[in-house]
Amino acid sequence: MPVWEIIGWTGSALVVISLVIPSIRKFRTLNLVGSLIATVYNITFGIWPYAAMNAVIAIIDIYWLIRLHKGAKQEYRILPVDPQCEIVADFVKRHETSMSENFPRFSKEQLPGASVYLTMCGNELVGLFAHEASGEGARVLVDFVTERHRDLKPGTVLYADSAVRRSAAPALIVDEGVAADPGYFRKMGFEAQGGALVRAVHE
């Protein structure tokens, strides 16, 4: 296959793949790369309508990536809440299927005795975090965010929050089997200890 044909297919593939990525930032980034490649390909072979279309898509992606970057520092807030309040029950009900896929051992019956926090993005409720006290620290029950916000930013804000740190000291613990994706917690600074992932917490 000629090199330019490979380049053209690569650009198209990246644009298509980006459409199934739930994270806004990752979607925009991958879509931008694909659109730029497709723009270069179409200009090289004089396919001007498609070159113009992909160039416009690239400009739109750049615009939204700049807005995302500017708003990143104040985008997310963490709110401690009563574990039995209606907004928590409603959020769990609406996202029950996705929660069970990502945290298979979690159930709403665990919440009444837990410390519960909501993650807000502007006025939008996008996440739920809960942990319960144990002799060694606090065991994570769930750290869930909606698909659109599944990058590392909500977790970074969450684990830096002073209220979360005070309630979880001296350590946050994720037991084996709690999370379907333990790699996320490793990226958040958790380290393997025995069969669990542990992150030391200082108030």
C-alpha positions as CSV (number, residue, x, y, z in Angstrom):
1,M,0.0,0.0,0.0
2,P,1.5,3.4,-1.0
3,V,2.6,5.7,1.9
4,W,0.1,8.4,1.1
5,E,-2.8,5.9,1.1
6,I,-1.7,4.7,4.5
7,I,-1.6,8.3,5.8
8,G,-5.1,9.0,4.4
9,W,-6.6,5.9,6.0
10,T,-4.9,6.7,9.3
11,G,-6.5,10.2,9.4
12,S,-9.9,8.7,8.6
13,A,-9.5,6.0,11.2
14,L,-8.5,8.4,14.0
15,V,-11.6,10.6,13.3
16,V,-13.9,7.6,13.4
17,I,-12.3,6.2,16.6
18,S,-12.5,9.6,18.3
19,L,-16.3,9.4,18.0
20,V,-16.6,6.5,20.4
21,I,-14.4,8.0,23.1
22,P,-16.5,9.4,26.1
23,S,-13.8,11.8,27.5
24,I,-14.3,15.2,25.9
25,R,-10.6,16.1,26.0
26,K,-9.5,12.8,24.5
27,F,-12.2,13.0,21.8
28,R,-11.2,16.5,20.8
29,T,-7.5,15.7,20.8
30,L,-7.8,12.5,18.7
31,N,-10.3,14.2,16.4
32,L,-7.9,17.1,15.9
33,V,-5.0,14.8,15.0
34,G,-7.2,12.8,12.5
35,S,-8.6,16.0,10.9
36,L,-5.2,17.5,10.5
37,I,-3.8,14.4,8.8
38,A,-6.9,14.2,6.6
39,T,-6.5,17.9,5.7
40,V,-2.9,17.4,4.6
41,Y,-3.9,14.3,2.6
42,N,-6.7,16.1,0.8
43,I,-4.7,19.2,0.0
44,T,-1.9,17.0,-1.4
45,F,-4.2,15.4,-3.9
46,G,-6.3,18.5,-4.5
47,I,-9.5,17.1,-2.9
48,W,-10.6,20.6,-1.9
49,P,-14.1,20.1,-0.5
50,Y,-12.8,17.5,2.0
51,A,-9.7,19.5,2.7
52,A,-11.9,22.5,3.7
53,M,-14.2,20.3,5.8
54,N,-11.4,18.7,7.8
55,A,-9.7,22.1,8.2
56,V,-12.9,23.5,9.7
57,I,-13.2,20.5,12.0
58,A,-9.6,21.0,13.2
59,I,-10.2,24.7,13.9
60,I,-13.4,23.7,16.0
61,D,-11.4,21.1,17.9
62,I,-8.6,23.6,18.7
63,Y,-11.2,26.1,19.9
64,W,-12.8,23.7,22.3
65,L,-9.4,22.3,23.5
66,I,-8.4,25.9,24.4
67,R,-11.7,26.4,26.3
68,L,-11.2,23.1,28.1
69,H,-7.7,24.1,29.1
70,K,-8.7,27.6,30.4
71,G,-11.6,26.2,32.4
72,A,-9.7,23.2,33.8
73,K,-8.5,24.8,37.1
74,Q,-12.0,25.7,38.3
75,E,-14.1,23.2,36.5
76,Y,-14.7,20.6,39.2
77,R,-15.8,20.9,42.8
78,I,-16.2,18.3,45.5
79,L,-19.2,18.5,47.9
80,P,-19.7,16.4,51.0
81,V,-23.3,15.3,51.3
82,D,-25.7,13.2,53.5
83,P,-25.4,9.7,52.1
84,Q,-29.2,9.3,52.3
85,C,-30.2,12.5,50.5
86,E,-32.4,12.2,47.5
87,I,-29.9,13.6,45.0
88,V,-27.5,10.7,45.8
89,A,-30.3,8.1,45.5
90,D,-31.3,9.6,42.2
91,F,-27.8,9.7,40.8
92,V,-27.2,6.0,41.8
93,K,-30.5,5.0,40.2
94,R,-29.8,6.8,36.9
95,H,-26.2,5.4,36.6
96,E,-26.8,2.0,38.3
97,T,-25.8,-0.1,35.3
98,S,-22.6,1.8,34.6
99,M,-21.6,1.8,38.3
100,S,-22.0,-1.9,38.5
101,E,-19.8,-2.4,35.5
102,N,-17.1,-0.2,36.9
103,F,-17.5,-1.1,40.6
104,P,-19.0,-4.6,40.6
105,R,-19.0,-4.9,44.4
106,F,-20.8,-1.6,45.0
107,S,-24.4,-1.4,46.1
108,K,-26.6,1.5,47.4
109,E,-27.1,-0.4,50.6
110,Q,-23.4,0.5,51.5
111,L,-24.1,4.2,51.5
112,P,-25.9,4.9,54.8
113,G,-22.7,4.3,56.9
114,A,-20.3,5.8,54.4
115,S,-18.7,9.2,53.8
116,V,-20.2,10.4,50.5
117,Y,-19.0,13.2,48.1
118,L,-20.5,14.5,44.9
119,T,-18.3,15.8,42.0
120,M,-19.7,18.9,40.3
121,C,-18.7,20.3,37.0
122,G,-20.3,23.8,37.0
123,N,-23.9,23.1,37.9
124,E,-23.8,19.6,36.6
125,L,-23.5,16.6,38.9
126,V,-20.9,14.3,37.3
127,G,-19.6,12.0,40.0
128,L,-20.1,10.1,43.2
129,F,-17.3,9.1,45.7
130,A,-17.9,7.0,48.8
131,H,-15.7,5.4,51.4
132,E,-16.2,3.7,54.7
133,A,-14.0,3.8,57.8
134,S,-11.9,0.8,58.7
135,G,-9.1,0.2,61.2
136,E,-6.4,0.9,58.6
137,G,-8.0,4.0,57.1
138,A,-10.9,4.4,54.6
139,R,-12.0,1.7,52.2
140,V,-13.2,3.1,48.8
141,L,-16.6,1.8,47.9
142,V,-17.1,3.7,44.6
143,D,-15.3,6.5,42.7
144,F,-17.6,7.0,39.7
145,V,-17.9,9.8,37.1
146,T,-20.1,9.9,34.1
147,E,-18.6,8.9,30.8
148,R,-18.1,12.4,29.4
149,H,-15.7,13.3,32.3
150,R,-13.6,10.1,32.5
151,D,-10.2,11.6,32.4
152,L,-7.8,12.2,35.3
153,K,-9.0,15.7,36.2
154,P,-12.0,14.8,38.4
155,G,-9.9,12.3,40.3
156,T,-7.0,14.7,40.8
157,V,-9.4,17.3,42.3
158,L,-11.2,14.7,44.4
159,Y,-8.0,13.3,46.1
160,A,-6.7,16.7,46.7
161,D,-9.9,17.9,48.5
162,S,-9.3,18.7,52.1
163,A,-12.6,17.3,53.4
164,V,-11.9,14.0,51.6
165,R,-8.4,13.8,53.1
166,R,-9.6,14.6,56.6
167,S,-12.2,11.9,56.5
168,A,-9.9,9.3,54.9
169,A,-6.7,9.7,56.9
170,P,-4.4,7.9,57.3
171,A,-5.0,6.0,54.1
172,L,-7.4,5.3,51.3
173,I,-7.7,1.6,50.4
174,V,-9.1,-0.1,47.3
175,D,-9.6,-3.8,47.9
176,E,-9.0,-6.3,45.2
177,G,-12.1,-6.7,43.0
178,V,-13.7,-3.4,44.0
179,A,-12.8,-1.6,40.7
180,A,-13.0,-3.0,37.2
181,D,-10.1,-0.7,36.3
182,P,-7.5,-0.6,39.0
183,G,-5.1,1.2,36.6
184,Y,-7.1,4.4,37.3
185,F,-6.2,4.3,41.0
186,R,-2.6,3.6,40.2
187,K,-2.6,6.8,38.2
188,M,-4.1,8.6,41.2
189,G,-1.1,7.6,43.3
190,F,-2.3,4.4,44.9
191,E,0.3,1.7,45.3
192,A,0.0,-2.1,45.6
193,Q,0.2,-3.5,49.2
194,G,-0.8,-7.1,49.5
195,G,-3.9,-7.6,47.5
196,A,-5.1,-4.0,47.8
197,L,-4.2,-0.6,46.4
198,V,-3.3,2.0,49.1
199,R,-2.8,5.8,49.0
200,A,-1.4,7.4,52.1
201,V,-3.5,10.5,53.2
202,H,-2.3,13.4,55.3
203,E,-4.8,15.9,56.6
